[in-house]
């Protein structure tokens, strides 16, 4: 099997995405993906930029078994927006934003909450940040 095809199949599995989603994104029918897997066609090679976009990775990561450090560190457009927004915040606001993001990620993944320590005195003296839009609340402690 070709490296790029192996990577496509690995990424589908890793990202818990379906062949159908990929086919719809690329504007091809699902049989096309089946043909790739059986070796009947390698049309995926000319769709490399679109496939990389679907997975949110660079084309280098898509075709290489051992990507360069630069490729590994490449951020998706959404990741770059998140980082730019974070960097534009004042230091105290960064801690709150980070605590919100961590708490949200834990809630979505079903992970049990561990208190998130953030610097600064807390508002009401209970060691916990007050709720704000349902994000930061109990379990987020200021140190």
N, C-alpha and C positions, 0 to 999 in steps of 0.2 A: 504494500500500500504506500502511496506517496505521502511524504511528510505533511504537505499542506492539508490533504484530506484527513490524515490522522489528527492533525491539530483541530480541524473543524469538528470532527466527531468528539474529541476530548473536550473542546470548549462547550459544545452543546450539553454534554454531561455535566461539566463543572458548573456551568451557569444555569443548569436546570431549565434549559430551553428545548423546544421541540424542533424536529426537522420541518414540520409544517410552518412554524413561525419563521424559520429561516427562508423557506420557499416563498412564503407570502412577502417577506421583506424584499427578497430579490426579484419578485415578479415572475417566478417560474412555478411550474406545478411540482407537486411532491414526488412525482415519478423521476424528475430530474435528479433529486437528491439520491433516490434509490439507484439510479443509473451511475452516479458517482461512486457509490459504495460498491457496486458490482464491477466497476472498472469499464463499463460500456462507454463512458464519456468522461472527459476531464474539463468540461466547460467552466468549472469553478475557477480555473486558472485565470480566465479573463474577467472574472467577477471579484478578484482579490480585494480591490478597494472597498467595494460594497460589503463584502463578507467581514472584513476587518471592522468596518463601521458598525455592522450589526452586533459584533462582540465587544465593541468599545476598545479595540486594541490597534496597534500599528500593523501595517502589512508585514514588517520585519518579524514581529512576534508570531504572525500567522504562518510564515514560511520557514521559520528557523527552529530547530530543536534547542539551540543554545543562543538565545537572543543576546544582543549587546546590552551592557548596563544602561546605556541611554534609552534603549527600547523598553527595558523593564521599568524605568523611571518615568516613562511618558504617561502623562495624565490624559484622561478622556476630556472632552469639552466640558461635561458636567462637573468632573472633579476639579478642573481648572477654575471654573466659576465659583465653586464652593471655597476653594483655597483663596482666590482673590477677594471674595466677600469676607472671609475670616480675617485676612491680613488687613482689610480696610477698617476693622473694628478697633476701638480703644482696648487697652490691655484687660481692664476689668470685664468689658463686654465679651472679650474672647473666652474667658473662663465660663461665663454663663452660656454662650453659644455652644461651647464644647460639651458642657454638662447636658444641655438639651439634646444634642446630637447623640451622645452616648446613651442617655436615658431612652431616647426614641429607638435606637438600634437594639437595645436590650429588650424593650417592650415588643418590638416586631419579631425578634428571634426567640422570645419566650424565656430568655435568660433571667434568673433571679436577680433582683436589684441588689447591688452593693452600694453603700454610700459613696458618692462622688465628692471628694474634697476639693473645694475651691477656696482661694485666698479671700481675705476681706472679712470683716465682722458681719454677722448675719443681722437682718433687719429687725427681727423681733426677739432676738436673744435665745431662741430655742435650738440653735445649731443647724437649722434647716432652712434652705431657701424657700420663700413663699411660692405657691403655685402661680404660674404665669401662662395662661392659655393652655393649661393642661399638660405642659411639658415639664418644666423643672418644678419639683414639689418634694414630697416626702422622700427621704432617701438621698437627697442631694445636700450634703452638709458643707458648711463653710468652715475653714480652719482658722 
